[in-house]
């Protein structure tokens, strides 16, 4: 019915009449606008799909840490993890970085959160910066060691490489315990063929000005040094990507 109505109307109008010419011009304009809109929508969809595909294709790095990695007491995006993200971009290394660090975290807490983190991020590299809070809380070293072992094993089980970041504790914990604590990180890294950072705070531990008022947490000014301590152990594991 509608089609017949439009046919009748068109037959009732001479093709050289002003009304008909206006009608044809209007139809051409409408068609042109429709094509432009369709092209724009298609372009936006293609761009969105490309961006999504690129994001999905980018391997990820997970940092599982405590306050030393969680930007405690400093401005956001000034910690070593954020600086690593920038260095990766500057080096044309196409990795996303997931900072799964929480202030006060222990190896037990990190282990309990790990399955969800791995399932969500599907990382190709896991950087483990945990253990200091275990010592502060008097967690038995055997428990800390077992938790770290399970974190490494779970990460490697999904095909991720691992970097273990070592930590030292003050000798007032007892020199024997302090040495065994320190040795734990290197021993685990060797056992599991993981990357190893001997001491996160190397080069700043003896400089009070690079620590906050609590003399425990590094300042923003110390973060580039922390990254420099970590980078040599991380970079070799980013295989197949230009430096």
Residue frames as a rotation matrix with the C-alpha (Angstrom) as fourth column:
UNK 1
0.568 0.823 0.000 0.00
0.823 -0.568 0.000 0.00
0.000 0.000 -1.000 0.00
UNK 2
0.508 -0.442 -0.739 2.74
0.107 -0.819 0.564 2.46
-0.855 -0.366 -0.368 0.94
UNK 3
-0.574 -0.768 0.286 4.78
0.345 0.090 0.934 1.55
-0.743 0.635 0.213 -2.15
UNK 4
-0.198 0.593 0.780 1.76
0.976 0.045 0.214 2.05
0.092 0.804 -0.588 -4.43
UNK 5
0.744 0.495 -0.449 1.07
0.574 -0.817 0.050 5.40
-0.342 -0.295 -0.892 -2.80
UNK 6
0.056 -0.808 -0.587 4.60
-0.031 -0.589 0.807 6.65
-0.998 -0.027 -0.058 -3.54
UNK 7
-0.673 -0.273 0.688 4.37
0.612 0.316 0.725 5.33
-0.415 0.909 -0.045 -7.13
UNK 8
0.261 0.872 0.415 1.12
0.962 -0.271 -0.037 7.18
0.080 0.409 -0.909 -7.69
UNK 9
0.697 -0.044 -0.715 2.50
0.254 -0.918 0.304 10.39
-0.670 -0.394 -0.629 -6.30
UNK 10
-0.364 -0.918 -0.157 5.59
0.076 -0.197 0.977 10.18
-0.928 0.344 0.142 -8.50
UNK 11
-0.533 0.228 0.815 3.46
0.838 0.274 0.471 9.49
-0.116 0.934 -0.337 -11.61
UNK 12
0.541 0.841 0.013 1.36
0.840 -0.539 -0.065 12.51
-0.048 0.045 -0.998 -10.79
UNK 13
0.581 -0.431 -0.690 4.37
-0.055 -0.867 0.495 14.82
-0.812 -0.250 -0.528 -10.88
UNK 14
0.960 -0.277 0.046 6.08
0.045 -0.009 -0.999 15.79
0.277 0.961 0.004 -14.12
UNK 15
0.476 -0.845 -0.243 9.82
0.873 0.418 0.253 15.04
-0.112 -0.332 0.936 -14.05
UNK 16
-0.426 -0.645 0.634 10.61
0.691 -0.684 -0.232 18.58
0.584 0.339 0.738 -15.17
UNK 17
0.605 0.698 0.383 8.36
0.221 -0.610 0.761 20.14
0.765 -0.376 -0.523 -12.55
UNK 18
-0.099 -0.668 0.738 10.06
-0.612 -0.544 -0.574 22.11
0.784 -0.509 -0.355 -9.73
UNK 19
0.485 0.340 0.805 8.49
-0.868 0.296 0.398 19.88
-0.103 -0.893 0.439 -7.08
UNK 20
0.994 -0.108 -0.035 9.86
0.100 0.977 -0.186 16.75
0.054 0.181 0.982 -8.72
UNK 21
0.292 -0.944 0.152 13.34
0.098 -0.129 -0.987 18.23
0.951 0.303 0.055 -9.14
UNK 22
-0.009 -0.243 0.970 13.30
-0.886 -0.447 -0.121 19.22
0.463 -0.861 -0.211 -5.47
UNK 23
0.816 0.378 0.437 12.20
-0.540 0.768 0.345 15.72
-0.205 -0.518 0.831 -4.55
UNK 24
0.827 -0.538 -0.163 15.07
0.330 0.699 -0.635 14.14
0.455 0.471 0.756 -6.54
UNK 25
0.022 -0.844 0.535 17.62
-0.275 -0.520 -0.809 16.54
0.961 -0.130 -0.244 -5.07
UNK 26
0.259 0.158 0.953 16.40
-0.958 -0.082 0.274 15.72
0.122 -0.984 0.130 -1.59
UNK 27
0.984 0.130 0.124 16.71
-0.142 0.985 0.100 11.99
-0.109 -0.116 0.987 -2.23
UNK 28
0.500 -0.865 -0.047 20.26
0.296 0.222 -0.929 12.38
0.814 0.451 0.367 -3.53
UNK 29
-0.088 -0.510 0.856 21.23
-0.658 -0.615 -0.435 14.43
0.748 -0.601 -0.282 -0.47
UNK 30
0.587 0.383 0.714 19.68
-0.800 0.409 0.439 11.87
-0.124 -0.829 0.546 1.86
UNK 31
0.957 -0.252 -0.141 21.56
0.197 0.926 -0.321 9.06
0.211 0.280 0.936 0.14
UNK 32
0.180 -0.945 0.274 24.84
0.020 -0.275 -0.961 10.97
0.983 0.179 -0.030 0.36
UNK 33
0.026 -0.105 0.994 24.35
-0.918 -0.396 -0.018 11.67
0.396 -0.912 -0.107 4.07
UNK 34
0.875 0.365 0.317 23.49
-0.463 0.822 0.332 8.01
-0.140 -0.437 0.888 4.69
UNK 35
0.720 -0.663 -0.205 26.71
0.365 0.613 -0.701 6.87
0.590 0.430 0.683 3.02
UNK 36
-0.071 -0.763 0.643 28.79
-0.358 -0.582 -0.730 9.35
0.931 -0.282 -0.232 5.02
UNK 37
0.304 0.270 0.914 27.22
-0.951 0.022 0.310 8.23
0.064 -0.963 0.264 8.30
UNK 38
0.995 0.095 0.009 27.72
-0.096 0.995 0.010 4.57
-0.008 -0.011 1.000 7.38
UNK 39
0.419 -0.907 -0.033 31.36
0.241 0.146 -0.960 5.18
0.875 0.394 0.280 6.49
UNK 40
-0.121 -0.438 0.891 31.99
-0.717 -0.582 -0.384 7.01
0.686 -0.685 -0.244 9.76
UNK 41
0.592 0.420 0.688 30.33
-0.790 0.472 0.391 4.28
-0.161 -0.775 0.611 11.80
UNK 42
0.943 -0.278 -0.183 32.30
0.189 0.899 -0.395 1.61
0.274 0.338 0.900 9.97
UNK 43
0.133 -0.947 0.293 35.52
-0.052 -0.302 -0.952 3.52
0.990 0.111 -0.089 10.55
UNK 44
0.004 -0.068 0.998 34.83
-0.948 -0.317 -0.018 3.89
0.318 -0.946 -0.066 14.26
UNK 45
0.871 0.366 0.329 33.94
-0.455 0.853 0.257 0.22
-0.186 -0.373 0.909 14.55
UNK 46
0.717 -0.663 -0.212 37.13
0.285 0.558 -0.780 -0.79
0.636 0.499 0.589 12.75
UNK 47
-0.099 -0.777 0.622 39.25
-0.421 -0.533 -0.734 1.45
0.902 -0.334 -0.274 14.97
UNK 48
0.275 0.286 0.918 37.60
-0.961 0.070 0.267 0.10
0.012 -0.956 0.294 18.10
UNK 49
0.992 0.123 0.036 38.03
-0.122 0.992 -0.034 -3.49
-0.040 0.030 0.999 16.96
UNK 50
0.428 -0.903 -0.040 41.68
0.164 0.121 -0.979 -2.86
0.889 0.412 0.199 16.06
UNK 51
-0.143 -0.462 0.875 42.40
-0.758 -0.517 -0.397 -1.27
0.636 -0.721 -0.276 19.44
UNK 52
0.589 0.436 0.681 40.69
-0.781 0.525 0.338 -4.12
-0.210 -0.730 0.650 21.24
UNK 53
0.947 -0.257 -0.193 42.63
0.147 0.881 -0.451 -6.67
0.286 0.398 0.872 19.24
UNK 54
0.114 -0.958 0.262 45.91
-0.125 -0.276 -0.953 -4.89
0.986 0.076 -0.151 19.93
UNK 55
-0.002 -0.045 0.999 45.13
-0.967 -0.253 -0.014 -4.77
0.253 -0.967 -0.043 23.63
UNK 56
0.847 0.386 0.366 44.18
-0.472 0.863 0.181 -8.43
-0.246 -0.326 0.913 23.65
UNK 57
0.797 -0.574 -0.188 47.36
0.239 0.586 -0.775 -9.32
0.555 0.572 0.604 21.77
UNK 58
0.135 -0.782 0.608 49.65
-0.604 -0.552 -0.575 -7.44
0.785 -0.290 -0.547 24.18
UNK 59
0.021 -0.184 -0.983 51.32
0.591 0.795 -0.136 -9.73
0.806 -0.578 0.125 26.72
UNK 60
0.692 0.318 0.648 51.08
-0.278 -0.711 0.646 -8.59
0.666 -0.627 -0.404 30.32
UNK 61
-0.511 -0.813 -0.281 53.40
0.186 0.214 -0.959 -8.29
0.839 -0.542 0.042 33.30
UNK 62
0.700 0.712 -0.054 52.00
0.162 -0.085 0.983 -8.74
0.696 -0.697 -0.175 36.81
UNK 63
-0.530 -0.778 0.337 53.70
-0.230 -0.250 -0.940 -7.23
0.816 -0.576 -0.047 39.84
UNK 64
0.579 0.652 -0.490 52.66
0.279 0.406 0.870 -9.06
0.766 -0.641 0.053 43.01
UNK 65
-0.472 -0.881 0.022 54.04
0.396 -0.234 -0.888 -6.98
0.787 -0.410 0.460 45.84
UNK 66
0.088 0.409 -0.908 53.59
0.990 -0.135 0.035 -5.01
-0.109 -0.902 -0.417 49.04
UNK 67
0.766 0.317 -0.559 53.88
0.365 -0.931 -0.027 -1.32
-0.529 -0.183 -0.828 49.92
UNK 68
-0.202 -0.929 -0.311 57.28
0.054 -0.327 0.943 -1.03
-0.978 0.174 0.116 48.25
UNK 69
-0.886 -0.055 0.460 55.52
0.447 0.158 0.881 -1.62
-0.121 0.986 -0.116 44.93
UNK 70
-0.040 0.996 0.075 52.14
0.996 0.034 0.085 -0.08
0.082 0.078 -0.994 45.80
UNK 71
-0.304 -0.164 0.938 53.28
0.351 -0.935 -0.049 3.59
0.885 0.315 0.342 45.84
UNK 72
0.422 0.429 -0.799 52.83
0.885 -0.003 0.466 3.90
0.197 -0.904 -0.380 49.58
UNK 73
0.350 -0.210 -0.913 53.15
0.603 -0.695 0.391 7.52
-0.716 -0.688 -0.116 50.70
UNK 74
-0.747 -0.590 -0.306 54.00
0.125 -0.576 0.807 8.91
-0.653 0.565 0.504 47.26
UNK 75
-0.128 0.721 -0.681 51.98
-0.766 -0.508 -0.394 10.38
-0.630 0.471 0.618 44.41
UNK 76
0.529 0.440 0.725 50.23
0.110 0.812 -0.573 8.04
-0.841 0.383 0.381 42.04
UNK 77
0.935 -0.174 0.309 52.18
0.339 0.181 -0.923 7.05
0.105 0.968 0.228 38.94
UNK 78
0.539 -0.813 0.219 55.53
-0.769 -0.581 -0.266 7.93
0.344 -0.025 -0.939 40.55
UNK 79
0.493 -0.322 0.808 56.42
-0.487 0.668 0.563 4.45
-0.721 -0.671 0.173 41.85
UNK 80
-0.537 -0.843 -0.038 58.83
-0.528 0.301 0.795 2.06
-0.658 0.447 -0.606 40.19
UNK 81
-0.328 0.483 0.812 56.01
0.596 0.773 -0.219 0.00
-0.733 0.412 -0.541 38.65
UNK 82
0.760 0.615 -0.209 54.61
0.276 -0.598 -0.752 3.07
-0.588 0.514 -0.625 36.89
UNK 83
0.253 -0.763 -0.595 58.12
-0.741 -0.549 0.388 4.02
-0.623 0.343 -0.704 35.80
UNK 84
-0.633 -0.438 0.639 58.60
0.000 0.825 0.565 0.52
-0.774 0.358 -0.522 34.39
UNK 85
0.289 0.822 0.491 55.39
0.671 0.192 -0.716 0.91
-0.683 0.536 -0.496 32.40
UNK 86
0.818 -0.022 -0.574 56.80
-0.294 -0.874 -0.386 4.11
-0.494 0.485 -0.722 30.89
UNK 87
-0.206 -0.974 -0.098 60.16
-0.679 0.070 0.731 2.53
-0.705 0.217 -0.676 30.17
UNK 88
-0.331 0.175 0.927 58.50
0.459 0.888 -0.004 -0.35
-0.824 0.425 -0.375 28.36
UNK 89
0.723 0.678 0.130 56.61
0.477 -0.356 -0.803 2.11
-0.499 0.643 -0.581 26.16
UNK 90
0.613 -0.564 -0.553 59.72
-0.615 -0.780 0.115 4.18
-0.496 0.269 -0.825 25.51
UNK 91
-0.470 -0.840 0.272 61.59
-0.524 0.513 0.680 1.01
-0.710 0.177 -0.681 24.56
UNK 92
-0.149 0.534 -0.832 58.82
-0.960 0.124 0.252 -0.06
0.238 0.836 0.494 22.15
UNK 93
-0.980 -0.080 -0.182 58.14
-0.022 0.954 -0.300 -3.12
0.197 -0.290 -0.937 24.29
UNK 94
-0.364 0.931 0.031 54.47
-0.589 -0.256 0.767 -3.90
0.722 0.261 0.641 23.84
UNK 95
-0.608 0.161 -0.777 53.54
0.594 0.742 -0.311 -5.07
0.526 -0.651 -0.547 27.34
UNK 96
0.326 0.685 0.652 50.72
-0.278 -0.589 0.759 -4.05
0.904 -0.428 -0.001 29.63
UNK 97
-0.766 -0.622 -0.159 51.51
0.030 0.213 -0.977 -3.89
0.642 -0.753 -0.145 33.35
UNK 98
0.443 0.893 -0.076 49.15
0.032 0.069 0.997 -4.99
0.896 -0.444 0.002 36.10
UNK 99
-0.634 -0.642 0.431 50.16
-0.388 -0.218 -0.896 -3.76
0.669 -0.735 -0.111 39.55
UNK 100
0.403 0.771 -0.493 48.63
0.040 0.523 0.851 -6.27
0.914 -0.363 0.180 41.96
UNK 101
-0.605 -0.722 -0.335 50.49
0.447 0.040 -0.894 -4.88
0.659 -0.690 0.298 44.97
UNK 102
0.591 0.791 0.159 48.88
0.197 -0.333 0.922 -4.05
0.782 -0.514 -0.353 48.32
UNK 103
-0.193 -0.640 0.743 50.42
-0.641 -0.491 -0.590 -2.22
0.743 -0.590 -0.315 51.26
UNK 104
-0.088 0.078 0.993 51.02
-0.959 0.264 -0.106 -4.57
-0.270 -0.962 0.051 54.17
UNK 105
0.712 0.450 -0.538 50.76
-0.628 0.751 -0.203 -7.66
0.313 0.483 0.818 51.99
UNK 106
0.016 -0.653 0.757 52.35
-0.679 0.549 0.487 -10.92
-0.734 -0.522 -0.435 53.13
UNK 107
-0.848 -0.344 -0.404 53.30
-0.530 0.573 0.626 -13.98
0.016 0.744 -0.668 51.13
UNK 108
-0.733 0.643 0.223 50.16
0.485 0.723 -0.491 -15.69
-0.477 -0.252 -0.842 52.43
UNK 109
0.128 0.805 -0.580 47.96
0.000 -0.584 -0.811 -12.83
-0.992 0.104 -0.074 51.23
UNK 110
-0.242 -0.302 -0.922 49.68
-0.877 -0.339 0.341 -12.72
-0.416 0.891 -0.183 47.86
UNK 111
-0.989 -0.142 0.036 49.28
-0.121 0.930 0.346 -16.46
-0.083 0.338 -0.937 47.44
UNK 112
-0.412 0.906 0.102 45.56
0.524 0.327 -0.787 -16.29
-0.746 -0.270 -0.609 48.23
UNK 113
0.302 0.528 -0.794 45.01
-0.294 -0.741 -0.604 -13.53
-0.907 0.415 -0.069 45.65
UNK 114
-0.585 -0.767 -0.265 47.19
-0.444 0.029 0.895 -15.06
-0.679 0.642 -0.358 42.97
UNK 115
-0.584 0.344 0.735 44.70
0.631 0.762 0.145 -17.41
-0.510 0.548 -0.663 41.25
UNK 116
0.534 0.840 -0.096 42.29
0.623 -0.468 -0.627 -14.55
-0.572 0.275 -0.773 40.51
UNK 117
0.309 -0.510 -0.803 45.13
-0.444 -0.824 0.353 -12.30
-0.841 0.247 -0.481 39.36
UNK 118
-0.736 -0.642 0.217 46.51
-0.155 0.471 0.869 -14.94
-0.659 0.606 -0.445 36.99
UNK 119
-0.266 0.726 0.634 43.07
0.827 0.510 -0.236 -15.76
-0.495 0.461 -0.737 35.61
UNK 120
0.691 0.591 -0.415 42.32
0.358 -0.779 -0.514 -12.11
-0.628 0.206 -0.750 34.90
UNK 121
0.439 -0.592 -0.676 45.70
-0.604 -0.751 0.266 -10.89
-0.665 0.292 -0.687 33.59
UNK 122
0.917 -0.153 0.369 47.05
0.324 0.826 -0.461 -14.09
-0.234 0.542 0.807 31.97
UNK 123
0.667 -0.676 -0.314 50.58
-0.609 -0.737 0.294 -12.72
-0.430 -0.005 -0.903 32.37
UNK 124
0.778 -0.550 -0.303 53.67
0.091 0.576 -0.812 -13.78
0.621 0.605 0.498 30.50
UNK 125
-0.415 -0.907 -0.072 55.81
0.279 -0.052 -0.959 -12.48
0.866 -0.418 0.275 33.38
UNK 126
0.795 0.592 -0.130 55.17
0.282 -0.172 0.944 -12.31
0.536 -0.787 -0.304 37.13
UNK 127
-0.321 -0.861 0.394 57.39
-0.069 -0.393 -0.917 -10.15
0.945 -0.321 0.067 39.34
UNK 128
0.553 0.499 -0.668 57.21
0.548 0.386 0.742 -11.27
0.628 -0.776 -0.060 42.98
UNK 129
-0.484 -0.638 0.599 58.08
-0.086 -0.647 -0.758 -8.63
0.871 -0.418 0.258 45.59
UNK 130
0.640 0.726 0.252 56.90
-0.423 0.059 0.904 -10.15
0.642 -0.685 0.345 48.87
UNK 131
0.255 -0.492 -0.832 58.37
0.588 0.762 -0.270 -11.35
0.767 -0.421 0.484 52.15
UNK 132
-0.658 -0.587 0.471 59.37
0.037 -0.650 -0.759 -8.26
0.752 -0.483 0.449 54.11
UNK 133
-0.076 0.718 0.692 56.07
-0.857 -0.402 0.322 -8.08
0.509 -0.569 0.646 55.99
UNK 134
0.650 0.204 -0.732 56.37
0.069 0.943 0.324 -11.75
0.757 -0.261 0.599 56.88
UNK 135
-0.298 -0.867 -0.399 59.57
0.625 0.138 -0.768 -10.97
0.722 -0.478 0.501 58.76
UNK 136
-0.701 0.064 0.711 58.04
-0.389 -0.869 -0.305 -7.93
0.598 -0.490 0.634 60.46
UNK 137
0.277 0.915 0.292 55.14
-0.852 0.093 0.516 -10.08
0.445 -0.392 0.805 61.65
UNK 138
-0.316 -0.512 0.799 57.30
-0.857 0.515 -0.009 -12.94
-0.407 -0.687 -0.602 62.84
UNK 139
0.787 0.569 -0.239 56.05
-0.613 0.675 -0.410 -15.43
-0.072 0.470 0.880 60.26
UNK 140
0.379 -0.672 0.636 58.22
0.000 0.688 0.726 -18.57
-0.925 -0.275 0.261 60.37
UNK 141
-0.276 -0.588 -0.760 60.76
-0.764 -0.346 0.545 -18.56
-0.583 0.731 -0.353 57.57
UNK 142
-0.878 -0.012 0.479 59.64
0.184 0.914 0.360 -22.03
-0.442 0.404 -0.800 56.49
UNK 143
0.103 0.992 0.079 56.13
0.645 -0.006 -0.764 -20.68
-0.758 0.129 -0.640 55.94
UNK 144
0.373 -0.053 -0.927 57.39
-0.453 -0.881 -0.132 -17.71
-0.810 0.469 -0.352 53.94
UNK 145
-0.669 -0.720 -0.184 59.54
-0.552 0.316 0.772 -20.00
-0.498 0.618 -0.609 51.82
UNK 146
-0.649 0.488 0.583 56.66
0.542 0.835 -0.095 -22.38
-0.533 0.254 -0.807 51.17
UNK 147
0.413 0.842 -0.348 54.33
0.347 -0.498 -0.794 -19.54
-0.842 0.208 -0.498 50.17
UNK 148
0.097 -0.465 -0.880 56.90
-0.726 -0.638 0.258 -18.07
-0.681 0.614 -0.399 47.78
UNK 149
-0.860 -0.418 0.294 57.47
-0.160 0.766 0.622 -21.52
-0.486 0.488 -0.725 46.29
UNK 150
-0.235 0.864 0.445 53.76
0.731 0.458 -0.505 -21.94
-0.641 0.207 -0.739 45.64
UNK 151
0.503 0.364 -0.784 53.54
-0.133 -0.863 -0.487 -18.47
-0.854 0.349 -0.385 44.08
UNK 152
-0.370 -0.737 -0.565 56.38
-0.754 -0.117 0.646 -19.30
-0.543 0.665 -0.513 41.70
UNK 153
-0.864 0.028 0.503 54.97
0.192 0.942 0.277 -22.72
-0.466 0.336 -0.819 40.83
UNK 154
0.124 0.989 0.076 51.47
0.591 -0.012 -0.807 -21.37
-0.797 0.145 -0.586 40.17
UNK 155
0.393 -0.043 -0.919 52.86
-0.499 -0.849 -0.174 -18.64
-0.772 0.527 -0.355 37.93
UNK 156
-0.621 -0.717 -0.317 55.05
-0.679 0.290 0.675 -21.02
-0.392 0.635 -0.666 35.95
UNK 157
-0.564 0.468 0.681 52.18
0.343 0.882 -0.323 -23.50
-0.751 0.052 -0.658 35.65
UNK 158
0.595 0.802 -0.051 50.36
0.320 -0.294 -0.900 -21.08
-0.737 0.519 -0.432 33.34
UNK 159
0.451 -0.502 0.738 53.50
0.883 0.128 -0.452 -20.52
0.132 0.855 0.501 31.29
UNK 160
0.939 -0.088 0.332 54.60
-0.105 -0.994 0.033 -17.25
0.327 -0.066 -0.943 32.89
UNK 161
-0.078 -0.985 -0.152 58.21
0.493 0.094 -0.865 -16.41
0.867 -0.142 0.478 33.58
UNK 162
0.852 0.363 -0.378 59.03
0.480 -0.252 0.840 -15.23
0.209 -0.897 -0.389 37.09
UNK 163
-0.157 -0.865 0.477 61.32
0.063 -0.491 -0.869 -12.65
0.986 -0.106 0.131 38.64
UNK 164
0.549 0.240 -0.801 61.97
0.775 0.215 0.595 -12.94
0.315 -0.947 -0.068 42.38
UNK 165
0.249 -0.425 0.870 62.89
-0.186 -0.903 -0.388 -9.72
0.951 -0.065 -0.303 44.17
UNK 166
-0.054 -0.393 -0.918 65.06
0.794 0.541 -0.278 -10.23
0.606 -0.743 0.283 47.23
UNK 167
0.599 0.262 0.757 64.92
-0.236 -0.845 0.480 -8.25
0.765 -0.466 -0.444 50.44
UNK 168
-0.521 -0.741 -0.423 67.19
0.372 0.248 -0.894 -7.78
0.768 -0.624 0.146 53.43
UNK 169
0.730 0.684 -0.005 66.04
0.275 -0.288 0.917 -7.21
0.626 -0.671 -0.398 57.01
UNK 170
0.390 -0.599 0.699 67.90
-0.736 -0.659 -0.154 -5.38
0.553 -0.455 -0.698 59.79
UNK 171
-0.383 -0.655 -0.652 70.41
-0.107 0.732 -0.673 -7.42
0.918 -0.188 -0.350 61.81
UNK 172
-0.682 0.158 0.714 68.44
-0.730 -0.191 -0.656 -6.74
0.033 -0.969 0.246 64.99
UNK 173
0.532 0.816 -0.227 66.21
-0.810 0.568 0.146 -9.62
0.248 0.106 0.963 63.87
UNK 174
0.519 -0.490 0.700 69.25
-0.173 0.742 0.648 -11.76
-0.837 -0.457 0.300 64.60
UNK 175
-0.141 -0.660 -0.738 72.17
-0.865 -0.281 0.416 -12.09
-0.482 0.696 -0.531 62.18
UNK 176
-0.864 -0.184 0.468 71.57
-0.019 0.942 0.335 -15.79
-0.503 0.281 -0.818 61.55
UNK 177
0.014 0.960 0.280 67.87
0.621 0.211 -0.755 -15.31
-0.784 0.184 -0.593 60.78
UNK 178
0.454 0.146 -0.879 68.56
-0.370 -0.867 -0.335 -12.21
-0.810 0.477 -0.340 58.69
UNK 179
-0.534 -0.737 -0.414 71.05
-0.721 0.142 0.678 -14.10
-0.441 0.661 -0.607 56.52
UNK 180
-0.773 0.310 0.554 68.77
0.382 0.924 0.017 -17.10
-0.506 0.225 -0.833 56.07
UNK 181
0.297 0.914 -0.276 65.92
0.323 -0.368 -0.872 -14.77
-0.898 0.170 -0.405 55.16
UNK 182
0.206 -0.306 -0.930 68.04
-0.736 -0.675 0.059 -13.08
-0.645 0.672 -0.364 52.51
UNK 183
-0.781 -0.624 0.033 69.35
-0.469 0.621 0.628 -16.38
-0.413 0.475 -0.777 51.13
UNK 184
-0.242 0.779 0.578 65.81
0.271 0.626 -0.731 -17.71
-0.932 -0.020 -0.363 50.68
UNK 185
0.588 0.548 -0.595 65.06
-0.334 -0.505 -0.796 -15.50
-0.736 0.667 -0.114 47.67
UNK 186
-0.063 -0.721 -0.690 68.20
-0.987 -0.059 0.152 -16.39
-0.151 0.690 -0.708 45.75
UNK 187
-0.807 -0.236 0.542 67.79
-0.261 0.965 0.032 -20.09
-0.530 -0.116 -0.840 46.49
UNK 188
0.097 0.932 0.350 64.22
0.245 0.319 -0.915 -20.12
-0.965 0.175 -0.198 45.18
UNK 189
0.569 0.069 -0.819 65.17
-0.661 -0.555 -0.505 -18.17
-0.490 0.829 -0.270 42.06
UNK 190
-0.477 -0.828 -0.295 67.95
-0.867 0.387 0.315 -20.66
-0.147 0.406 -0.902 41.35
UNK 191
-0.652 0.260 0.712 65.75
-0.006 0.937 -0.348 -23.69
-0.758 -0.231 -0.610 42.03
UNK 192
0.286 0.906 0.313 63.02
0.468 0.153 -0.870 -22.51
-0.836 0.395 -0.380 39.67
UNK 193
-0.484 -0.576 0.659 65.29
0.854 -0.146 0.499 -20.90
-0.191 0.804 0.563 37.06
UNK 194
0.654 0.755 0.047 63.64
0.756 -0.651 -0.067 -17.55
-0.020 0.079 -0.997 37.70
UNK 195
0.104 -0.556 0.824 64.98
0.254 -0.786 -0.563 -14.05
0.962 0.268 0.059 37.28
UNK 196
0.373 -0.066 -0.925 66.49
0.921 0.143 0.361 -12.65
0.109 -0.988 0.114 40.46
UNK 197
0.326 -0.268 0.906 66.95
-0.114 -0.963 -0.244 -9.19
0.938 -0.024 -0.345 41.94
UNK 198
-0.364 -0.559 -0.745 69.27
0.575 0.495 -0.652 -9.63
0.733 -0.666 0.141 44.96
UNK 199
-0.442 0.178 -0.879 68.14
0.798 -0.369 -0.476 -6.56
-0.409 -0.912 0.021 46.88
UNK 200
0.360 0.719 0.595 65.39
0.901 -0.432 -0.023 -4.13
0.241 0.544 -0.804 45.87
UNK 201
0.982 0.110 -0.155 66.79
0.163 -0.905 0.393 -1.29
-0.097 -0.411 -0.906 47.99
UNK 202
0.186 -0.977 0.100 70.37
0.931 0.208 0.299 -1.61
-0.313 0.037 0.949 46.80
UNK 203
-0.494 -0.521 0.697 72.01
0.734 -0.679 0.012 1.80
0.467 0.517 0.717 46.56
UNK 204
-0.121 0.489 0.864 69.46
-0.229 -0.860 0.455 3.61
0.966 -0.143 0.216 48.72
UNK 205
0.519 0.407 -0.751 69.27
0.526 0.541 0.656 1.57
0.674 -0.736 0.067 51.94
UNK 206
-0.080 -0.656 -0.750 72.07
0.988 -0.151 0.026 3.64
-0.130 -0.739 0.661 53.48
UNK 207
-0.877 -0.166 0.452 70.66
0.283 -0.937 0.206 7.01
0.389 0.308 0.868 52.39
UNK 208
-0.548 0.683 -0.483 68.08
0.666 0.007 -0.746 8.30
-0.506 -0.730 -0.459 54.91
UNK 209
-0.589 0.303 -0.749 67.16
-0.377 -0.923 -0.076 11.22
-0.714 0.238 0.658 52.65
UNK 210
-0.750 0.292 -0.593 65.69
-0.542 0.243 0.805 8.76
0.379 0.925 -0.023 50.13
UNK 211
-0.632 0.576 -0.519 63.22
0.662 0.749 0.025 7.41
0.403 -0.328 -0.854 52.68
UNK 212
0.179 0.800 0.573 60.00
0.054 -0.589 0.806 8.83
0.982 -0.113 -0.148 54.03
UNK 213
0.049 -0.144 0.988 59.67
-0.847 -0.531 -0.036 9.90
0.530 -0.835 -0.148 57.66
UNK 214
0.859 0.336 0.387 59.11
-0.498 0.725 0.475 6.29
-0.121 -0.601 0.790 58.74
UNK 215
-0.103 -0.990 -0.092 62.55
-0.954 0.072 0.291 5.38
-0.281 0.118 -0.952 57.32
UNK 216
-0.214 0.124 0.969 60.95
0.033 0.992 -0.119 2.27
-0.976 0.006 -0.216 55.83
UNK 217
0.507 0.549 0.664 59.33
0.685 0.211 -0.697 3.38
-0.523 0.809 -0.269 52.59
UNK 218
-0.568 -0.785 0.245 61.36
0.758 -0.384 0.527 5.00
-0.320 0.485 0.814 49.80
UNK 219
-0.103 0.459 -0.882 60.45
-0.099 -0.887 -0.450 8.46
-0.990 0.041 0.136 48.54
UNK 220
0.888 0.449 0.103 59.45
0.096 0.038 -0.995 9.28
-0.450 0.893 -0.010 44.98
UNK 221
0.528 -0.759 -0.381 63.03
-0.847 -0.501 -0.175 10.38
-0.058 0.415 -0.908 44.34
UNK 222
-0.345 -0.691 0.635 64.23
-0.651 0.664 0.368 6.84
-0.676 -0.287 -0.679 45.07
UNK 223
0.509 0.711 0.485 61.89
-0.204 0.647 -0.735 5.12
-0.836 0.275 0.475 42.63
UNK 224
0.735 -0.280 -0.617 64.09
-0.647 -0.019 -0.762 5.46
0.202 0.960 -0.195 39.51
UNK 225
-0.374 -0.914 0.156 66.88
-0.917 0.340 -0.207 3.66
0.136 -0.220 -0.966 41.39
UNK 226
-0.140 0.403 0.904 64.49
-0.436 0.795 -0.422 0.86
-0.889 -0.453 0.065 42.37
UNK 227
0.869 0.483 -0.113 63.58
-0.284 0.299 -0.911 0.41
-0.406 0.823 0.397 38.72
UNK 228
0.344 -0.827 -0.445 67.25
-0.843 -0.063 -0.534 0.41
0.413 0.559 -0.719 37.75
UNK 229
-0.478 -0.486 0.731 67.82
-0.789 0.604 -0.114 -2.37
-0.386 -0.632 -0.672 40.28
UNK 230
0.107 0.679 0.727 65.01
-0.174 0.732 -0.658 -4.44
-0.979 -0.056 0.197 38.78
UNK 231
0.635 0.311 -0.708 65.30
-0.671 -0.233 -0.704 -3.76
-0.384 0.922 0.060 35.06
UNK 232
-0.301 -0.821 -0.484 68.45
-0.950 0.305 0.073 -5.84
0.087 0.482 -0.872 34.34
UNK 233
-0.847 0.042 0.529 66.61
-0.141 0.943 -0.300 -8.94
-0.512 -0.329 -0.794 35.62
UNK 234
0.153 0.986 0.062 63.38
0.001 0.063 -0.998 -8.15
-0.988 0.152 0.009 33.79
UNK 235
0.239 -0.038 -0.970 64.63
-0.838 -0.512 -0.187 -7.06
-0.490 0.858 -0.155 30.37
UNK 236
-0.752 -0.602 -0.268 66.27
-0.650 0.611 0.451 -10.38
-0.108 0.514 -0.851 29.37
UNK 237
-0.695 0.545 0.468 62.95
0.296 0.811 -0.505 -12.18
-0.655 -0.213 -0.725 29.95
UNK 238
0.315 0.796 -0.517 61.11
-0.250 -0.456 -0.854 -10.03
-0.916 0.398 0.055 27.42
UNK 239
-0.489 -0.638 0.594 62.21
0.296 0.520 0.802 -12.23
-0.820 0.568 -0.066 24.54
UNK 240
-0.349 0.284 0.893 61.65
0.929 0.229 0.290 -11.34
-0.123 0.931 -0.343 20.94
UNK 241
0.773 0.626 0.098 60.96
0.632 -0.773 -0.046 -7.67
0.048 0.097 -0.994 21.56
UNK 242
0.129 -0.803 0.581 63.31
0.519 -0.445 -0.730 -4.79
0.845 0.396 0.360 20.71
UNK 243
-0.029 -0.241 -0.970 65.07
0.973 -0.230 0.028 -2.89
-0.230 -0.943 0.241 23.46
